[in-house]
Amino acid sequence: MIDWLAFLTVFVASLFSACVVVALYSLGIRFLAMPAPRVRQADGSFAPNGPARDEEDDDVEEVGRPRWATISANICFALSVICVIVGIYLIVPALHALGS
């Protein structure tokens, strides 16, 4: 006989954990894609982004993303890796014998 409550528990836990891993990874990518802050001029307007680029002119100044965004991205990637490692540990029974 199938234990439907256990089946439902495993289904919900796997769906939730998959969503957490994907959300952490995509949030990390979003932090890496964060642009540099725009510079406010004396009159209150923002400085222009500079001349338009074409494909032949790839010399662009590196302004970089904010440091907190890089640190947050690395934390998100580390948490997603930890979630994957814990999931593999829970799935593979041979790894449980290593702990005792």
C-alpha positions in Angstrom: 0.0 0.0 0.0 1.2 3.5 -0.8 1.7 6.0 2.0 0.2 9.0 0.3 1.0 11.4 3.1 4.7 10.5 2.9 4.6 10.8 -0.9 3.0 14.2 -0.6 5.6 15.3 2.0 8.5 14.3 -0.3 6.8 16.0 -3.3 6.3 19.3 -1.4 9.8 19.2 0.1 11.5 18.6 -3.3 9.4 21.3 -5.0 10.2 23.8 -2.2 13.9 23.0 -2.2 14.1 23.2 -6.0 12.5 26.6 -5.9 14.9 27.8 -3.2 18.0 26.7 -5.1 16.8 28.3 -8.4 15.8 31.5 -6.6 19.2 31.8 -4.8 21.1 31.2 -8.0 19.0 33.6 -10.1 19.3 36.2 -7.3 23.1 35.8 -7.4 23.1 36.3 -11.2 20.9 39.4 -10.7 23.4 40.8 -8.2 26.3 40.3 -10.7 24.3 42.1 -13.4 23.8 45.2 -11.2 25.2 48.3 -12.9 27.4 50.9 -11.3 25.5 53.7 -9.5 24.8 56.8 -11.6 26.5 60.0 -10.8 24.3 63.0 -9.7 25.4 66.3 -11.1 25.2 69.6 -9.2 21.9 70.6 -10.8 20.2 67.4 -9.6 20.2 65.6 -12.9 22.1 62.4 -13.5 25.3 62.3 -15.7 24.8 60.8 -19.1 26.0 57.3 -19.7 28.4 58.4 -22.3 28.4 58.0 -26.1 26.7 55.1 -27.7 28.9 52.1 -28.3 29.2 50.3 -31.6 30.6 46.8 -32.1 34.0 48.1 -33.3 34.6 50.3 -30.2 34.9 48.0 -27.2 37.1 50.4 -25.0 34.7 51.1 -22.2 35.8 52.3 -18.8 35.3 49.8 -16.0 33.2 51.4 -13.4 32.2 48.2 -11.8 29.3 47.1 -9.7 29.0 48.0 -6.1 31.0 45.9 -3.7 27.9 44.8 -1.7 26.4 43.4 -4.9 29.4 41.2 -5.5 29.5 40.0 -1.9 25.7 39.3 -2.0 26.1 37.4 -5.3 28.9 35.2 -3.8 26.7 34.5 -0.7 23.8 33.5 -2.9 26.0 31.2 -4.9 27.5 29.6 -1.8 24.0 29.0 -0.3 22.8 27.4 -3.4 25.9 25.1 -3.5 25.3 24.2 0.2 21.6 23.4 -0.6 22.7 21.1 -3.5 25.3 19.3 -1.3 22.9 18.7 1.5 20.3 17.4 -1.0 22.9 15.0 -2.4 23.8 13.9 1.1 20.1 13.2 1.9 19.6 11.2 -1.3 22.7 9.0 -1.4 22.5 6.4 1.4 26.2 5.5 1.1 27.1 9.0 2.4 25.2 8.4 5.7 27.6 5.6 6.6 30.6 8.0 6.3 29.2 10.1 9.1 29.1 7.3 11.7 
